[in-house]
Amino acid sequence: MSTLRPLYDRVIIKRAKAVETTKGGIIIPTTAQEKATEAEVVAVGKGKLLQDGRILEPSVKKGDKVLIGKYSGSEIKVDGEELVIIKEDEILGVLVNDK
């Protein structure tokens, strides 16, 4: 399997599966399914390069569950797996599991 390391403030994510049926049990055809806004972080770059040369560390890490816009990032395929490369500042939020 290939390893892909994002540069600077880029993050590689894997979208959650799109909803295939409604709560009432109606099956939604693939062409009508909306892109999932929930995703899991697969890899994170070293951070944003600031003008003074410092690097601002990312606030997400591998394994985090995040929310993103439906059309954010660039879709890629690595070893048959569909992934999205996105800038960290395009991530809307991190899902926190409060127990």
GIBELRA-V589140 format. One record per backbone hydrogen bond with DSSP energy under -1.0 kcal/mol. NH is the residue of the N-H (numbers start at 1). CO is the residue of the C=O. E is the energy in kcal/mol with one decimal. If there is no record, write none. Layout:
nh:co:e
NH:CO:E
NH:CO:E
//
This chain:
nh:co:e
10:7:-2.1
11:86:-3.1
12:43:-2.7
13:84:-2.8
14:40:-2.4
16:38:-3.0
22:26:-2.5
25:22:-1.8
28:20:-3.3
32:29:-1.7
39:66:-2.4
40:14:-2.4
41:64:-2.7
42:12:-3.2
43:12:-1.6
45:10:-2.2
47:8:-1.9
48:56:-1.8
50:54:-3.1
53:50:-2.0
56:48:-3.0
63:41:-2.7
64:61:-2.1
66:39:-2.8
67:93:-2.6
68:37:-2.8
72:69:-1.3
74:85:-2.5
76:83:-2.7
78:81:-2.4
81:78:-2.1
83:76:-2.6
84:13:-2.4
85:74:-2.5
86:11:-2.7
88:9:-2.8
90:87:-2.1
91:88:-1.7
92:67:-2.4
93:67:-1.1
95:65:-3.1
98:96:-1.1
//
